[in-house]
Each structure stands twice: as C-alpha cells, then as structure tokens.
Amino acid sequence: MLVDSHCHLDYHQRDGDIDDVVARAHDADIGTIVTICTKLSEAHIVQSIAARYENVWCTVGVHPHDAGDEYPKNAKTLIDLSKNDKVVGIGESGLDYFYEHSPRDAQRQSFLTHIEAARETGLPLVVHSRDADDEMADILKTEMEKGAFRGVMHCFSSGPALAKAALELGFYISISGIVTFKSAHELREIVAEVPLERLLVETDAPYLTPEPHRGKRNEPVHVRQTAEKVAELKGIDVETLADVTTRNFFTLFDRAHAPIHQETP
C-alpha cells in the first residue's frame, strides 16, 4: 500500500471525475489519500470530499498564495475547523517568495497562526516553502523554541540547508513528482541523504505530474512513479519504500487510520 500524503481532490471534483480518480488510486493500491485545504472559504468542500470516501482524509488551512485575502485572524478559527473527524493536519501554509501572490507580511502572519494551531491541536503542520529557505528555517527554529509542534515539508524542492534544519526539528520530508524531472539533480541528492524513516511521498495533484506522464493532469495514482524513483535513490525495492513511507505517514498523521480492509505495515 502507498499513501498520497498531499493532493487536491477538489480540482478533480470540479473536473467531474473525482470518483474515477479515487477508484483508479484504489485499484493501484494507493490505500490512503490526503486532500489539502488551501482556503478557509473552501474548507467545507475538502471536508465533504473526505467524508465521502473511507480512505480520504483532509487538512484545514490557507495557502500562502491566498494569505493576503483570507488568512486566519487567529488560531481558534483553524482549531475549530480541525475538530471535524476527517481532519488530520493543519495547512498547507508557509512562505512562497517565488510567485509572491500575497504580501510577505501576510504570509508570515498566516504561517505563525497555523503554527500556533498545530501546537495547540497536536496535529501536524503541512508546510509550503519556496524561495524562502533561510527565513523558513529561522521561523521554524524560533517557533519550536516557544513550544513543540510536528510537521512535514511538503513537495520538498528547497536546498540541503533547509532539509537539514527541518530534520533536526523532527520534521518529515515529503517528495513529489519533481524528483523524476531531469533537472532535479540537487533534489535527488537530498533524497538520497534523508533518513528513510523521515520520508513521505505525494503527488500534489493535479500539479507536478511525474515522468513518464508529464504534460498530463496529475492524480493520486501517479504517486507510484514518485515512489519508484525514491526507492531507486535509496537503493531499496518499491515495496519496502511503500511499507516504510506508509508507516511514516500514520506515525505523523496519527488521527488518520488505514481502511478497515487494510492494515498499517
């Protein structure tokens, strides 16, 4: 069994084929899927999707792209939304200084609010970081000193210094289809060094479709191509990689549980 620890099934719902997408994942032994919230105004949508499928879970949060318009004014908003039985994490939230669709100050404030909510609820924080390595590392270290919280660096594409800082804080590193891209030399070097017990895999669907499917819409079934590449980099077979990353997932996202007909490795 594999887990797609981060995707956006609401896009597939808009496309009208979400049932087929979930079924294809199930048939390919993708046993668990997490659909990620990016806007508070759409939290009810991701929660309703998770409620429809036994093997789908969700998060609550605001993407840094949307932090300027609707970032949570206080942690209580996120904490209240997280009481839904299918919510297993806080986020995605973080810093994106590549596109800068939202002001940096708004991104920082939103991120700090998400950290507070993760700390208060005990749920893992799903972190988005792009072109903000130094500041991200500084914020995580400073906030950890104020009180412990758990989390994952989702769709990791940053440098080795941020990977090292995150691992030292106890975070997990989640790898997307980027690892299969021909240009991703540094990322593959980082993956080779990350301890196996700290790795997760994801699609970030409908984005970042892995080879050999690039150019097509991504979906959870393609997490297998990412897992195969990660297994190759770690020098193990994909079945072992699947077992370990699935165990890692349920360790971090411990409010989730495997479907009744499947057992956690």
LUMDREN-558487 format. One record per residue: x, y, z of N, C-alpha, C in turn. Coordinates in nm, 3 decimals. Layout:
BEGIN
X|Y|Z|X|Y|Z|X|Y|Z
...
***
This chain:
BEGIN
0.084|-0.120|0.000|0.000|0.000|0.000|0.087|0.125|0.000
0.050|0.223|-0.080|0.113|0.353|-0.081|0.014|0.457|-0.029
0.067|0.569|0.017|-0.015|0.682|0.060|0.022|0.802|-0.026
-0.080|0.870|-0.079|-0.059|1.002|-0.139|-0.086|1.102|-0.028
0.021|1.153|0.031|0.006|1.235|0.151|-0.032|1.380|0.124
-0.045|1.417|-0.004|-0.079|1.557|-0.035|-0.129|1.568|-0.178
-0.257|1.597|-0.191|-0.313|1.626|-0.324|-0.432|1.719|-0.306
-0.495|1.753|-0.418|-0.606|1.849|-0.415|-0.724|1.790|-0.493
-0.798|1.702|-0.427|-0.909|1.634|-0.494|-1.022|1.730|-0.532
-1.026|1.848|-0.472|-1.130|1.943|-0.510|-1.118|1.983|-0.657
-0.997|1.984|-0.711|-0.980|2.012|-0.854|-1.043|1.901|-0.937
-1.026|1.778|-0.894|-1.085|1.666|-0.967|-1.237|1.668|-0.954
-1.287|1.715|-0.840|-1.431|1.729|-0.825|-1.485|1.833|-0.923
-1.412|1.942|-0.940|-1.452|2.044|-1.038|-1.448|1.989|-1.179
-1.351|1.900|-1.206|-1.342|1.840|-1.339|-1.450|1.735|-1.362
-1.516|1.691|-1.255|-1.628|1.599|-1.269|-1.593|1.452|-1.270
-1.467|1.417|-1.240|-1.430|1.275|-1.246|-1.365|1.228|-1.116
-1.400|1.288|-1.005|-1.335|1.254|-0.879|-1.356|1.107|-0.841
-1.474|1.052|-0.867|-1.497|0.911|-0.834|-1.401|0.821|-0.911
-1.380|0.851|-1.038|-1.288|0.772|-1.120|-1.145|0.787|-1.070
-1.109|0.908|-1.031|-0.973|0.934|-0.981|-0.946|0.854|-0.855
-1.040|0.856|-0.761|-1.025|0.780|-0.636|-1.024|0.631|-0.664
-1.108|0.586|-0.755|-1.114|0.443|-0.789|-0.984|0.396|-0.854
-0.928|0.477|-0.943|-0.800|0.439|-1.006|-0.690|0.426|-0.901
-0.689|0.516|-0.805|-0.590|0.509|-0.698|-0.609|0.382|-0.617
-0.731|0.352|-0.581|-0.761|0.232|-0.503|-0.716|0.107|-0.577
-0.745|0.100|-0.707|-0.710|-0.018|-0.787|-0.558|-0.034|-0.799
-0.484|0.075|-0.781|-0.338|0.071|-0.790|-0.273|0.059|-0.652
-0.353|0.023|-0.551|-0.303|0.005|-0.414|-0.252|0.135|-0.351
-0.314|0.247|-0.390|-0.293|0.372|-0.318|-0.400|0.372|-0.209
-0.361|0.327|-0.090|-0.460|0.296|0.012|-0.516|0.415|0.086
-0.443|0.525|0.089|-0.485|0.642|0.165|-0.447|0.768|0.089
-0.534|0.868|0.093|-0.514|0.995|0.024|-0.546|1.108|0.120
-0.466|1.214|0.118|-0.498|1.334|0.194|-0.524|1.448|0.096
-0.644|1.504|0.101|-0.677|1.619|0.018|-0.660|1.745|0.101
-0.590|1.842|0.045|-0.538|1.956|0.120|-0.624|2.080|0.101
-0.648|2.148|0.213|-0.723|2.274|0.211|-0.628|2.390|0.182
-0.670|2.481|0.095|-0.587|2.598|0.064|-0.657|2.731|0.093
-0.787|2.725|0.120|-0.863|2.846|0.152|-0.965|2.813|0.262
-0.978|2.900|0.360|-1.078|2.877|0.465|-1.218|2.873|0.407
-1.241|2.954|0.304|-1.374|2.959|0.243|-1.411|2.829|0.173
-1.310|2.742|0.151|-1.336|2.614|0.084|-1.312|2.495|0.175
-1.295|2.521|0.305|-1.272|2.411|0.399|-1.386|2.311|0.396
-1.509|2.361|0.382|-1.623|2.271|0.381|-1.620|2.178|0.260
-1.559|2.222|0.151|-1.552|2.140|0.031|-1.457|2.022|0.053
-1.337|2.049|0.105|-1.243|1.939|0.126|-1.293|1.845|0.235
-1.361|1.899|0.334|-1.416|1.813|0.439|-1.526|1.723|0.384
-1.608|1.776|0.295|-1.715|1.694|0.237|-1.658|1.586|0.146
-1.549|1.616|0.077|-1.483|1.515|-0.007|-1.428|1.403|0.080
-1.360|1.439|0.188|-1.306|1.338|0.279|-1.415|1.252|0.340
-1.528|1.314|0.368|-1.638|1.240|0.429|-1.697|1.135|0.334
-1.682|1.156|0.204|-1.741|1.067|0.105|-1.666|0.937|0.087
-1.536|0.939|0.120|-1.452|0.823|0.091|-1.382|0.775|0.218
-1.388|0.646|0.243|-1.328|0.590|0.364|-1.179|0.617|0.372
-1.111|0.614|0.257|-0.965|0.622|0.256|-0.912|0.763|0.230
-0.999|0.864|0.234|-0.957|1.002|0.209|-0.969|1.084|0.337
-0.864|1.159|0.366|-0.859|1.249|0.481|-0.831|1.389|0.431
-0.831|1.487|0.520|-0.812|1.625|0.475|-0.741|1.709|0.580
-0.709|1.832|0.541|-0.649|1.929|0.631|-0.734|2.056|0.631
-0.697|2.151|0.717|-0.758|2.285|0.713|-0.647|2.388|0.715
-0.656|2.486|0.625|-0.551|2.586|0.622|-0.565|2.679|0.503
-0.469|2.772|0.495|-0.467|2.873|0.390|-0.330|2.872|0.324
-0.328|2.850|0.194|-0.205|2.851|0.115|-0.144|2.991|0.118
-0.010|3.003|0.118|0.050|3.136|0.118|0.005|3.224|0.001
-0.032|3.163|-0.112|-0.083|3.243|-0.223|-0.209|3.321|-0.186
-0.286|3.267|-0.091|-0.415|3.327|-0.055|-0.411|3.398|0.079
-0.292|3.408|0.138|-0.280|3.465|0.273|-0.321|3.612|0.276
-0.303|3.683|0.167|-0.339|3.824|0.166|-0.488|3.849|0.170
-0.567|3.751|0.124|-0.712|3.770|0.115|-0.788|3.710|0.232
-0.742|3.593|0.281|-0.826|3.526|0.381|-0.746|3.449|0.485
-0.631|3.503|0.526|-0.558|3.430|0.629|-0.636|3.433|0.760
-0.624|3.327|0.839|-0.699|3.321|0.965|-0.651|3.429|1.062
-0.746|3.504|1.115|-0.711|3.615|1.205|-0.659|3.564|1.339
-0.696|3.441|1.374|-0.645|3.381|1.498|-0.649|3.230|1.484
-0.576|3.164|1.573|-0.565|3.019|1.565|-0.697|2.949|1.593
-0.785|3.013|1.667|-0.912|2.949|1.704|-0.992|2.909|1.581
-0.985|2.990|1.477|-1.057|2.957|1.353|-1.013|2.821|1.300
-0.882|2.799|1.294|-0.828|2.672|1.246|-0.857|2.559|1.345
-0.843|2.590|1.473|-0.868|2.489|1.576|-1.011|2.439|1.570
-1.105|2.530|1.553|-1.246|2.490|1.545|-1.272|2.403|1.422
-1.214|2.441|1.307|-1.232|2.362|1.186|-1.168|2.225|1.197
-1.062|2.216|1.275|-0.989|2.089|1.287|-1.063|1.985|1.368
-1.173|2.023|1.431|-1.249|1.928|1.513|-1.327|1.828|1.429
-1.338|1.854|1.300|-1.400|1.758|1.209|-1.323|1.626|1.212
-1.395|1.514|1.216|-1.332|1.383|1.234|-1.235|1.345|1.123
-1.252|1.401|1.003|-1.166|1.363|0.892|-1.045|1.456|0.875
-1.033|1.556|0.959|-0.919|1.649|0.952|-0.800|1.588|1.025
-0.687|1.576|0.954|-0.568|1.513|1.013|-0.448|1.605|1.019
-0.461|1.729|0.969|-0.346|1.818|0.970|-0.388|1.963|0.955
-0.292|2.053|0.979|-0.310|2.197|0.966|-0.227|2.245|0.849
-0.291|2.315|0.755|-0.220|2.367|0.638|-0.291|2.329|0.508
-0.234|2.361|0.392|-0.094|2.394|0.387|-0.074|2.543|0.406
0.035|2.574|0.472|0.070|2.713|0.499|0.221|2.727|0.490
0.268|2.850|0.476|0.411|2.869|0.469|0.448|2.997|0.400
0.557|2.992|0.325|0.610|3.110|0.257|0.639|3.076|0.112
0.591|3.159|0.021|0.621|3.143|-0.120|0.667|3.277|-0.175
0.800|3.292|-0.184|0.858|3.417|-0.232|0.898|3.407|-0.378
0.853|3.300|-0.444|0.876|3.286|-0.588|0.768|3.361|-0.666
0.642|3.328|-0.637|0.531|3.396|-0.704|0.488|3.523|-0.632
0.496|3.522|-0.500|0.454|3.636|-0.417|0.314|3.686|-0.455
0.221|3.592|-0.462|0.082|3.629|-0.489|0.020|3.703|-0.371
0.081|3.689|-0.253|0.036|3.760|-0.134|0.154|3.835|-0.074
0.127|3.946|-0.004|0.237|4.020|0.060|0.311|3.931|0.158
0.442|3.953|0.171|0.523|3.870|0.259|0.477|3.881|0.404
0.440|4.000|0.448|0.395|4.015|0.587|0.271|3.931|0.613
0.179|3.927|0.518|0.058|3.847|0.535|0.091|3.699|0.538
0.185|3.657|0.454|0.226|3.517|0.454|0.287|3.478|0.589
0.373|3.564|0.640|0.437|3.534|0.769|0.332|3.523|0.880
0.241|3.621|0.886|0.141|3.621|0.993|0.051|3.499|0.984
0.011|3.465|0.862|-0.072|3.347|0.843|0.003|3.221|0.887
0.129|3.212|0.851|0.209|3.095|0.887|0.222|3.082|1.038
0.247|3.191|1.106|0.259|3.188|1.252|0.128|3.144|1.317
0.017|3.185|1.259|-0.114|3.143|1.312|-0.134|2.994|1.293
-0.092|2.942|1.180|-0.102|2.798|1.155|-0.013|2.719|1.252
0.106|2.771|1.278|0.194|2.704|1.373|0.129|2.698|1.511
0.068|2.809|1.552|0.000|2.812|1.681|-0.110|2.707|1.687
-0.187|2.697|1.579|-0.296|2.599|1.575|-0.242|2.457|1.579
-0.131|2.432|1.508|-0.071|2.298|1.510|-0.021|2.264|1.651
0.037|2.362|1.715|0.086|2.341|1.851|-0.028|2.311|1.948
-0.137|2.386|1.934|-0.250|2.370|2.026|-0.325|2.240|2.004
-0.340|2.199|1.878|-0.418|2.079|1.847|-0.336|1.952|1.853
-0.204|1.965|1.836|-0.119|1.847|1.826|-0.120|1.785|1.687
-0.194|1.846|1.593|-0.197|1.795|1.457|-0.073|1.842|1.381
-0.026|1.762|1.287|0.094|1.801|1.212|0.067|1.920|1.119
0.170|2.003|1.104|0.166|2.120|1.017|0.218|2.082|0.879
0.143|2.117|0.776|0.184|2.091|0.638|0.243|2.220|0.583
0.373|2.218|0.555|0.448|2.340|0.523|0.481|2.349|0.375
0.446|2.465|0.319|0.482|2.501|0.182|0.595|2.602|0.190
0.705|2.575|0.122|0.818|2.669|0.123|0.880|2.675|-0.015
0.887|2.798|-0.069|0.952|2.815|-0.199|1.027|2.948|-0.201
1.154|2.940|-0.234|1.241|3.058|-0.240|1.242|3.136|-0.110
1.234|3.067|0.002|1.233|3.133|0.133|1.308|3.048|0.235
1.413|2.979|0.191|1.479|2.880|0.275|1.528|2.936|0.408
1.601|3.046|0.403|1.661|3.099|0.526|1.555|3.144|0.625
1.456|3.218|0.575|1.351|3.268|0.665|1.266|3.153|0.719
1.239|3.055|0.634|1.161|2.940|0.680|1.233|2.867|0.792
1.362|2.843|0.775|1.439|2.775|0.879|1.439|2.856|1.008
1.455|2.987|0.996|1.457|3.073|1.115|1.324|3.071|1.189
1.213|3.078|1.115|1.082|3.077|1.177|1.057|2.944|1.248
1.087|2.834|1.181|1.062|2.703|1.240|1.143|2.685|1.368
1.269|2.725|1.365|1.354|2.712|1.484|1.303|2.800|1.598
1.271|2.925|1.566|1.224|3.018|1.669|1.094|2.972|1.731
1.002|2.927|1.647|0.871|2.884|1.697|0.882|2.753|1.776
0.972|2.666|1.736|0.989|2.540|1.808|1.039|2.566|1.950
1.119|2.671|1.966|1.168|2.706|2.099|1.055|2.755|2.190
0.946|2.803|2.130|0.832|2.851|2.209|0.741|2.737|2.253
0.751|2.626|2.186|0.666|2.511|2.218|0.666|2.414|2.102
0.674|2.287|2.131|0.690|2.186|2.026|0.567|2.174|1.937
0.592|2.145|1.811|0.488|2.109|1.714|0.551|2.017|1.612
0.466|1.943|1.539|0.512|1.844|1.443|0.479|1.891|1.302
0.546|1.833|1.202|0.510|1.874|1.068|0.585|1.804|0.958
0.552|1.844|0.835|0.613|1.789|0.714|0.640|1.903|0.618
0.756|1.900|0.556|0.789|1.991|0.446|0.734|1.927|0.320
0.621|1.980|0.275|0.552|1.917|0.162|0.619|1.955|0.030
0.614|1.863|-0.066|0.665|1.886|-0.201|0.804|1.949|-0.194
0.893|1.887|-0.121|1.022|1.950|-0.094|1.099|1.974|-0.223
1.138|2.101|-0.244|1.220|2.136|-0.360|1.321|2.243|-0.321
1.344|2.257|-0.191|1.439|2.357|-0.142|1.578|2.297|-0.134
1.669|2.371|-0.070|1.808|2.328|-0.066|1.840|2.240|0.053
1.963|2.189|0.057|2.003|2.097|0.163|2.003|2.160|0.302
2.028|2.291|0.312|2.030|2.355|0.444|1.893|2.352|0.509
1.787|2.377|0.431|1.653|2.372|0.488|1.614|2.228|0.521
1.654|2.135|0.437|1.626|1.993|0.468|1.691|1.955|0.600
1.814|1.995|0.619|1.886|1.963|0.743|1.818|2.028|0.863
1.780|2.155|0.849|1.715|2.226|0.960|1.583|2.160|0.996
1.504|2.124|0.895|1.374|2.061|0.920|1.391|1.925|0.988
1.485|1.846|0.941|1.508|1.715|1.001|1.554|1.728|1.145
1.637|1.825|1.174|1.684|1.846|1.311|1.570|1.882|1.404
1.465|1.942|1.350|1.348|1.979|1.430|1.246|1.866|1.439
1.278|1.752|1.377|1.189|1.637|1.384|1.086|1.630|1.273
1.099|1.719|1.173|1.003|1.720|1.063|1.028|1.605|0.966
0.924|1.575|0.890|0.933|1.481|0.780|0.953|1.558|0.649
1.003|1.490|0.548|1.025|1.548|0.416|0.940|1.470|0.317
0.850|1.540|0.247|0.763|1.474|0.150|0.810|1.504|0.008
0.817|1.400|-0.073|0.873|1.410|-0.207|0.762|1.393|-0.311
0.761|1.484|-0.406|0.661|1.482|-0.514|0.725|1.434|-0.644
0.648|1.444|-0.751|0.696|1.402|-0.883|0.813|1.482|-0.934
0.845|1.594|-0.870|0.962|1.673|-0.911|1.087|1.587|-0.913
1.095|1.489|-0.822|1.214|1.406|-0.811|1.242|1.328|-0.940
1.140|1.311|-1.025|1.159|1.239|-1.152|1.202|1.331|-1.265
1.197|1.463|-1.243|1.230|1.557|-1.350|1.380|1.552|-1.380
1.416|1.565|-1.506|1.556|1.557|-1.546|1.641|1.664|-1.479
1.583|1.779|-1.452|1.659|1.891|-1.396|1.678|1.885|-1.245
1.615|1.787|-1.178|1.610|1.785|-1.031|1.731|1.715|-0.969
1.851|1.751|-1.012|1.972|1.683|-0.965|1.993|1.705|-0.815
1.980|1.829|-0.768|2.005|1.857|-0.627|1.902|1.787|-0.539
1.776|1.787|-0.582|1.673|1.721|-0.503|1.703|1.573|-0.489
1.745|1.509|-0.596|1.777|1.366|-0.587|1.893|1.342|-0.491
1.989|1.432|-0.488|2.100|1.419|-0.391|2.048|1.431|-0.248
1.954|1.524|-0.227|1.897|1.542|-0.093|1.818|1.418|-0.052
1.736|1.367|-0.142|1.655|1.248|-0.111|1.744|1.131|-0.073
1.855|1.117|-0.141|1.946|1.007|-0.110|1.999|1.015|0.032
2.003|1.137|0.089|2.059|1.158|0.222|1.954|1.161|0.333
1.828|1.186|0.300|1.724|1.194|0.404|1.701|1.056|0.464
1.700|1.045|0.596|1.673|0.914|0.657|1.541|0.855|0.609
1.541|0.729|0.580|1.422|0.663|0.527|1.301|0.681|0.618
1.326|0.681|0.750|1.216|0.691|0.846|1.156|0.831|0.853
1.207|0.925|0.774|1.152|1.061|0.771|1.092|1.097|0.636
1.077|1.002|0.547|1.029|1.030|0.412|0.881|1.001|0.394
0.813|1.087|0.320|0.678|1.063|0.271|0.680|1.086|0.120
0.577|1.036|0.052|0.561|1.063|-0.091|0.424|1.123|-0.115
0.414|1.200|-0.222|0.290|1.271|-0.254|0.285|1.299|-0.403
0.168|1.346|-0.448|0.157|1.390|-0.587|0.146|1.542|-0.601
0.082|1.609|-0.505|0.041|1.749|-0.520|-0.050|1.764|-0.640
-0.121|1.655|-0.675|-0.213|1.657|-0.788|-0.318|1.768|-0.769
-0.355|1.833|-0.879|-0.331|1.797|-1.020|-0.202|1.852|-1.079
-0.110|1.899|-0.994|0.015|1.958|-1.042|0.129|1.856|-1.041
0.241|1.895|-1.104|0.371|1.826|-1.091|0.364|1.678|-1.128
0.303|1.649|-1.238|0.292|1.511|-1.285|0.431|1.452|-1.310
0.459|1.334|-1.254|0.593|1.275|-1.270|0.613|1.217|-1.408
0.742|1.196|-1.442|0.774|1.117|-1.560|0.724|0.975|-1.538
0.672|0.908|-1.639|0.667|0.947|-1.780|0.535|1.010|-1.822
0.462|1.069|-1.729|0.329|1.122|-1.759|0.327|1.274|-1.770
0.442|1.339|-1.769|0.446|1.485|-1.775|0.370|1.537|-1.896
0.301|1.649|-1.874|0.218|1.706|-1.980|0.072|1.670|-1.963
0.044|1.573|-1.875|-0.093|1.533|-1.845|-0.129|1.579|-1.703
-0.256|1.585|-1.674|-0.300|1.620|-1.539|-0.255|1.513|-1.441
-0.204|1.556|-1.327|-0.162|1.461|-1.225|-0.281|1.412|-1.144
-0.267|1.294|-1.084|-0.368|1.241|-0.993|-0.302|1.140|-0.900
-0.370|1.103|-0.791|-0.305|1.020|-0.688|-0.243|0.891|-0.738
-0.297|0.830|-0.842|-0.242|0.703|-0.890|-0.095|0.719|-0.929
-0.052|0.840|-0.966|0.085|0.860|-1.011|0.185|0.872|-0.897
0.140|0.863|-0.773|0.236|0.862|-0.663|0.330|0.741|-0.674
0.287|0.639|-0.745|0.371|0.520|-0.760|0.498|0.552|-0.837
0.492|0.638|-0.939|0.613|0.673|-1.014|0.712|0.748|-0.924
0.659|0.834|-0.839|0.746|0.903|-0.743|0.810|0.804|-0.647
0.730|0.712|-0.596|0.782|0.611|-0.503|0.890|0.526|-0.568
0.871|0.491|-0.693|0.971|0.410|-0.763|1.104|0.484|-0.775
1.098|0.615|-0.804|1.221|0.692|-0.815|1.289|0.708|-0.679
1.210|0.732|-0.574|1.267|0.745|-0.440|1.330|0.613|-0.398
1.262|0.502|-0.425|1.317|0.371|-0.392|1.450|0.347|-0.462
1.457|0.386|-0.588|1.581|0.372|-0.664|1.693|0.453|-0.598
1.663|0.576|-0.557|1.764|0.662|-0.495|1.809|0.607|-0.359
1.718|0.538|-0.291|1.753|0.483|-0.159|1.811|0.342|-0.170
1.812|0.285|-0.290|1.870|0.153|-0.309|1.787|0.041|-0.250
1.655|0.057|-0.253|1.565|-0.046|-0.200|1.456|-0.073|-0.302
1.379|-0.180|-0.282|1.270|-0.207|-0.374|1.149|-0.121|-0.336
1.059|-0.102|-0.431|0.947|-0.011|-0.410|0.851|-0.063|-0.304
0.843|-0.195|-0.286|0.756|-0.250|-0.182|0.804|-0.209|-0.043
0.935|-0.213|-0.023|0.991|-0.169|0.105|0.968|-0.021|0.125
0.989|0.057|0.020|0.966|0.202|0.028|0.820|0.229|0.062
0.728|0.155|0.001|0.586|0.173|0.029|0.555|0.142|0.175
0.608|0.032|0.225|0.583|-0.006|0.364|0.634|0.102|0.460
0.755|0.150|0.437|0.815|0.247|0.530|0.743|0.381|0.522
0.717|0.431|0.403|0.652|0.562|0.392|0.508|0.558|0.442
0.442|0.444|0.427|0.307|0.431|0.482|0.313|0.432|0.634
0.408|0.360|0.691|0.424|0.362|0.836|0.458|0.504|0.884
0.544|0.572|0.811|0.579|0.711|0.846|0.456|0.800|0.845
0.373|0.781|0.743|0.253|0.863|0.732|0.163|0.848|0.854
0.135|0.723|0.892|0.044|0.702|1.005|0.108|0.738|1.139
0.239|0.744|1.143|0.306|0.793|1.263|0.287|0.943|1.277
0.305|1.015|1.167|0.290|1.161|1.171|0.143|1.202|1.175
0.065|1.151|1.083|-0.078|1.186|1.076|-0.156|1.083|1.157
-0.138|1.088|1.288|-0.188|0.979|1.371|-0.337|0.986|1.400
-0.405|1.090|1.352|-0.551|1.088|1.362|-0.611|1.003|1.249
-0.537|0.984|1.142|-0.583|0.900|1.031|-0.566|0.753|1.068
-0.641|0.669|1.003|-0.623|0.525|1.019|-0.645|0.459|0.884
-0.581|0.345|0.866|-0.593|0.272|0.740|-0.736|0.222|0.721
-0.780|0.206|0.595|-0.909|0.145|0.571|-0.922|0.012|0.643
-1.042|-0.022|0.684|-1.065|-0.141|0.766|-1.012|-0.268|0.699
-1.021|-0.273|0.564|-0.977|-0.395|0.495|-0.827|-0.399|0.472
-0.754|-0.295|0.519|-0.609|-0.295|0.505|-0.547|-0.269|0.641
-0.426|-0.317|0.659|-0.355|-0.297|0.783|-0.233|-0.210|0.760
-0.204|-0.124|0.857|-0.083|-0.044|0.852|0.037|-0.136|0.868
0.141|-0.117|0.784|0.260|-0.205|0.796|0.320|-0.196|0.936
***
